[in-house]
Amino acid sequence: MPLTRPFKSLLAAGALSLLAASPVLAEPAVEIRGTGDLGMVIERATGSVVLVDTTHKRVLKNIEGFGDLSHASVKFTRDARHAFVFGRDGGLTRLDLLTGEIDGRIIQGGNSIGGAISQDGRFVAVGNYEPGGVKVFDVETMELVIDVPASYEKADGTTDQAKVVGVVDAPGNLFVFSLFEAGEIWTLDMSSEEPELTKYRDIGSMPYDALITANGRYYIAGLFGEDGMALLDLWHPEEGVRRILPDYGRGEERLPVYKMPHLEGWAMAGSQAFFPAVGRNEVLVADTQDWSLTHRIEVHGQPIFVMSRPDERQVWVTFAHPDNDRVQVIDTRTHEVIKTLSPGESILHKEFTPRGEHIWISARDSGHVVVYDTRTFEELARLPAQSPSGIFFTHRAHRIGL
């Protein structure tokens, strides 16, 4: 006898009831989170990174497979979903911050120490020591978009490749970088289908690192081969590069330089700029109206990283070997050292939380990262890490040059 429609409905309802009552093997719960309070700590000796939660001050995951991280840096995509890690082995590695898994890795050169992501988020540029030059990749596919060799003419008329340093992003989908041996600054405009390269020559001897101001206007390269710095005003590029602070150390004996200072994390505080002096136990202060030297602040050793708390009330300084067991805090109003801390051995790298209430500091040879309250200087946490160095938080995704 054929089943009537009401009876069919009863069978269907009964089947659904049985399915609902049957035990189902549930998938493991996935923690739903944003990326705004995430960060990464480089473990330089093991080629790994630590994924951290900055709000709860805890380690989420240790992740391996990044290659040589003896000098590494990190850039975040504009949605803060992915991080690109630049390694000494020429590796460019993409990490998915939500899954904690590597989802892309290429060996694009022989030795890279940094790069930048374009304003529109489409391109990632890598600066190379070997073979020199800049390579630009598509952020999504990691395919090569353009290869820019850092070719320059030497004094004897021959051509060579220069190490590229100080790669930053600038407004207008511009990449800016310096050529160490050539003494040049180049800009690469990626705003159109045909990238445009502009070269500024004779900017000074041996630019070793560079920075860009938070508004994207001034690109400033530190000079190792001479006292002073080189400044390019990106609002008026037609004016070329000019020297600033040309006499800050002239006539004085420079100390042996154990490690080159870094300029990326420099400090802006109102109309003042704080940055490390090369080969001197000083933090220099310049007036950003005319870039003249206004103060020299004596500090514990040769400064490496000089970084401003986001509210610009303090500058935190770490130092080169053999004085790298201290961190000093400078009051930006009085220019006085107001606190000296001892987080551990081999202190270099640090990072403020986005609003500056906490600072995370790597103690490489002590094997931990220390978190401090920046108002009370109280230690809040001490997290284990293997030879920790660079610390990078995702708020950098929304800041020019970081």
C-alpha positions in Angstrom: 0.0 0.0 0.0 1.5 3.4 -0.9 2.3 5.7 2.0 0.0 8.6 2.6 1.4 12.1 2.9 0.6 12.5 6.6 2.4 9.2 7.3 5.4 10.2 5.3 5.6 13.4 7.4 5.5 11.4 10.6 8.4 9.2 9.4 10.4 12.2 8.5 9.8 13.9 11.8 10.7 10.7 13.6 14.0 10.4 11.7 14.9 14.0 12.6 14.2 13.2 16.3 16.5 10.2 16.1 19.2 12.2 14.5 18.9 14.9 17.1 19.1 12.3 19.9 22.1 10.5 18.4 25.5 11.4 19.8 27.5 13.6 17.4 31.3 13.9 17.5 31.8 17.7 17.9 34.8 19.4 16.4 37.2 21.0 18.8 36.1 24.5 19.8 37.9 27.2 18.0 38.7 30.3 20.0 37.2 33.3 18.2 39.4 36.3 18.5 40.5 39.5 16.8 44.1 40.3 16.0 44.3 43.7 17.6 46.0 42.5 20.8 48.3 40.0 19.2 52.0 40.3 18.8 55.1 38.3 17.9 58.5 37.8 19.6 61.4 36.6 17.5 63.4 33.7 18.9 66.6 34.4 17.0 68.6 31.3 17.9 66.0 28.7 16.9 64.3 30.3 13.8 61.0 30.4 15.6 58.5 33.0 16.9 56.3 33.3 19.9 52.7 34.4 19.3 51.5 36.4 22.3 48.3 38.0 23.6 49.2 41.5 24.8 46.0 42.1 26.8 46.3 39.0 29.0 50.2 39.0 28.8 50.5 35.3 27.8 52.0 33.1 25.2 49.6 31.6 22.8 51.9 29.4 20.6 55.5 28.7 19.7 55.9 28.4 15.9 58.9 27.0 14.1 60.1 27.0 10.5 61.2 30.6 9.8 64.8 30.0 8.9 67.6 32.2 10.0 66.2 34.9 12.3 69.6 36.2 13.6 68.4 39.7 12.4 64.7 39.6 11.6 61.9 42.1 11.3 58.1 41.8 10.9 55.5 43.7 8.9 51.7 43.2 9.3 49.1 43.3 6.5 46.6 46.1 6.6 43.9 43.8 8.0 46.4 42.5 10.7 45.5 39.0 9.7 49.0 38.1 8.4 52.6 38.9 9.4 55.5 38.8 7.0 58.8 37.9 8.6 62.1 38.9 6.9 65.0 36.6 7.6 68.8 36.6 7.2 68.6 33.6 4.9 66.7 35.6 2.4 63.5 34.0 3.5 60.1 35.8 3.3 57.6 34.0 5.4 53.9 34.7 5.9 52.2 33.8 9.2 48.5 33.5 9.7 48.0 35.1 13.1 44.6 33.5 13.6 45.6 29.9 13.0 49.2 30.3 14.2 50.4 28.5 11.0 52.8 29.5 8.3 50.9 29.8 5.0 53.6 30.9 2.7 57.4 30.9 2.5 59.9 31.7 -0.3 63.7 32.2 -0.4 63.8 35.5 -2.4 67.4 36.5 -1.9 70.6 35.7 0.0 70.3 38.0 3.0 67.4 40.3 3.8 66.9 42.3 7.0 63.7 44.2 6.5 61.0 45.5 4.2 57.7 47.3 4.1 54.0 46.9 3.0 52.5 49.4 0.7 49.9 51.9 1.7 47.1 50.1 -0.2 48.2 46.7 1.3 48.9 45.1 -2.1 52.6 44.9 -2.1 55.4 43.8 0.2 58.9 45.1 -0.6 62.1 43.3 0.7 65.4 45.0 1.0 68.4 42.7 0.4 72.0 42.8 1.5 72.7 40.0 -1.0 72.6 40.3 -3.9 71.5 43.8 -3.1 68.4 45.6 -4.4 64.7 45.5 -3.6 62.2 42.9 -4.7 58.4 43.6 -4.5 55.9 40.8 -4.1 52.1 40.5 -4.3 50.9 40.2 -0.7 48.2 37.6 -1.6 50.0 35.3 -4.0 53.6 36.1 -2.9 54.5 36.2 -6.6 57.3 38.6 -7.7 56.0 41.9 -9.1 59.3 43.8 -9.7 63.0 43.2 -9.1 65.0 46.5 -8.6 68.8 45.8 -8.5 70.8 48.3 -6.4 73.4 48.9 -9.1 75.7 51.9 -8.7 78.9 53.2 -10.3 82.0 53.0 -8.1 84.8 55.6 -8.1 86.9 53.5 -10.5 84.1 53.4 -13.1 83.0 49.8 -12.5 79.5 48.8 -11.5 78.5 46.9 -8.3 75.5 46.1 -6.1 74.9 47.9 -2.9 73.3 46.7 0.3 69.8 48.1 0.7 68.8 49.4 4.2 66.0 51.4 5.7 63.1 50.2 3.5 59.9 52.0 4.5 56.4 52.6 3.1 55.3 56.2 2.4 52.0 57.7 1.3 51.1 57.4 -2.3 52.1 53.7 -2.5 55.7 54.8 -2.3 58.7 52.7 -1.1 61.8 54.5 0.1 65.2 53.0 0.8 68.9 53.7 1.1 72.0 52.2 -0.6 74.8 51.7 1.9 77.9 51.6 -0.3 76.5 53.9 -3.0 75.5 56.7 -0.6 72.1 57.1 -2.3 68.4 57.2 -1.5 65.9 55.8 -4.0 62.1 56.0 -4.1 59.9 53.4 -5.9 56.4 54.5 -6.8 54.0 51.6 -7.1 50.9 53.7 -7.6 50.5 52.9 -11.3 50.9 49.9 -13.6 54.4 51.0 -14.5 56.5 51.5 -11.3 58.6 54.6 -11.3 62.1 54.7 -9.8 63.7 58.0 -8.6 67.4 58.2 -7.4 69.0 60.8 -5.1 72.7 60.6 -5.3 75.6 61.9 -3.0 73.4 61.9 0.1 76.3 61.2 2.4 78.7 58.4 3.4 77.3 54.9 4.2 73.7 55.3 5.1 73.2 52.5 7.6 69.5 52.7 8.5 66.6 55.1 8.1 63.3 56.2 9.5 60.2 58.0 8.3 58.2 60.4 10.4 54.7 59.3 11.5 53.0 61.6 9.0 55.1 60.2 6.2 56.7 63.5 5.3 60.4 63.2 6.2 62.7 60.2 5.4 65.9 60.5 7.3 68.9 58.2 6.8 71.7 57.9 9.5 75.2 58.2 8.1 77.9 55.9 9.4 80.7 57.2 7.3 80.4 60.8 8.6 78.7 62.8 11.3 75.2 63.9 10.5 72.1 62.6 8.7 70.4 62.9 5.3 66.8 64.2 5.0 64.4 63.8 2.1 61.2 65.9 2.3 58.7 63.7 0.5 56.3 66.7 0.3 58.9 68.5 -1.7 61.0 65.8 -3.3 62.1 68.3 -6.0 64.3 70.0 -3.3 66.4 66.8 -3.1 68.3 65.5 -0.1 69.8 67.8 2.5 72.2 67.2 5.4 71.1 67.8 8.9 73.0 67.8 12.2 76.4 67.9 10.3 78.5 68.9 13.3 77.0 66.9 16.1 80.2 65.0 16.8 82.9 66.8 14.8 86.2 67.1 16.6 85.3 64.5 19.2 86.8 61.0 19.6 84.2 58.4 18.7 84.0 55.2 20.8 84.3 51.8 19.2 81.0 50.9 17.7 79.9 47.5 18.8 76.5 47.5 17.2 74.9 49.9 14.7 72.0 51.9 16.2 68.5 51.5 14.8 66.4 54.4 13.7 63.0 52.9 12.9 61.9 53.1 16.5 63.1 56.6 17.0 61.2 59.0 19.3 59.1 62.0 18.4 57.8 64.2 21.2 56.0 67.3 20.1 58.6 69.4 18.2 61.5 67.3 19.5 63.2 64.3 17.9 65.3 61.9 20.0 67.7 59.5 18.3 70.9 57.5 19.1 74.3 59.0 18.5 76.7 56.7 16.6 79.6 55.6 18.8 78.7 57.9 21.7 77.0 57.4 25.1 74.5 60.0 24.1 70.9 60.5 23.0 70.6 63.5 20.7 67.7 65.9 20.7 66.8 67.9 17.6 64.2 70.6 16.9 62.0 69.3 14.2 61.3 72.8 12.9 64.8 73.3 11.6 66.4 70.0 12.5 69.1 71.7 14.6 70.7 69.9 17.5 69.4 71.3 20.8 70.5 68.8 23.5 72.8 65.9 24.3 71.6 63.5 27.0 74.3 61.4 28.6 73.2 57.8 29.0 74.4 54.4 30.3 76.1 53.3 27.1 75.9 53.5 23.3 72.2 53.7 22.6 70.7 51.2 20.0 66.9 51.7 20.2 65.4 55.0 21.3 61.6 54.8 21.5 58.9 57.1 22.6 55.9 56.1 24.7 52.8 56.8 22.5 51.9 59.8 24.7 55.4 61.2 24.1 56.0 61.8 27.8 58.9 59.3 28.0 61.7 57.9 25.9 63.0 54.4 26.6 66.6 53.5 25.6 68.4 50.2 25.2 72.2 49.9 24.7 74.9 48.1 22.8 77.3 45.5 24.2 78.9 45.5 26.8 76.4 47.8 28.5 73.3 46.0 27.3 72.0 44.9 30.7 70.0 48.1 31.4 67.1 50.1 30.1 66.9 53.8 30.8 63.8 56.1 30.8 64.2 59.8 29.8 61.6 62.4 30.7 61.0 64.3 27.4 60.2 67.6 29.2 63.3 67.8 31.4 65.7 65.6 29.3 66.6 63.8 32.6 67.1 60.0 33.1 64.3 59.2 35.6 64.6 55.5 35.8 67.1 52.7 35.2 65.8 49.1 35.0 67.6 45.7 34.8 65.3 43.3 33.0 68.0 40.7 32.4 71.0 40.0 30.1 71.5 41.3 26.5 68.6 43.8 26.4 68.0 45.4 23.0 64.4 45.1 21.7 61.2 46.5 23.2 57.7 47.4 22.1 54.9 49.5 23.7 51.3 48.4 23.7 49.2 50.6 21.4 48.3 53.2 24.1 51.6 52.9 26.0 50.4 51.7 29.4 52.8 48.7 29.1 56.2 47.9 27.5 57.5 44.5 26.6 61.3 44.0 26.7 63.4 41.1 25.5 66.2 39.8 27.6 67.9 37.6 25.0 70.5 35.8 27.1 68.2 35.4 30.1 65.6 33.7 28.0 62.6 35.8 28.9 60.4 38.8 28.0 59.6 41.2 30.8 56.4 43.4 30.8 56.5 46.6 32.8 53.9 49.2 33.7 55.3 52.4 32.1 53.8 54.7 34.8 54.8 52.8 38.0 57.7 50.8 36.5 56.3 47.7 38.2 57.1 44.4 36.6 53.8 42.8 35.5 54.9 39.6 33.8 57.8 37.5 32.8 57.3 35.2 29.8 59.7 32.4 28.7 61.2 32.6 25.2 64.3 31.1 23.5 66.9 33.9 22.8 64.1 36.5 22.3 64.9 39.6 20.3 62.5 41.7 18.2 59.0 42.3 19.5 56.2 43.4 17.1 52.6 44.1 17.9 49.8 44.3 15.3 49.0 48.0 15.8 52.0 48.6 13.5 49.7 47.5 10.7 48.1 50.9 10.8 51.1 53.1 11.2 53.3 54.6 8.4 56.8 53.2 8.4 56.2 50.5 10.9 
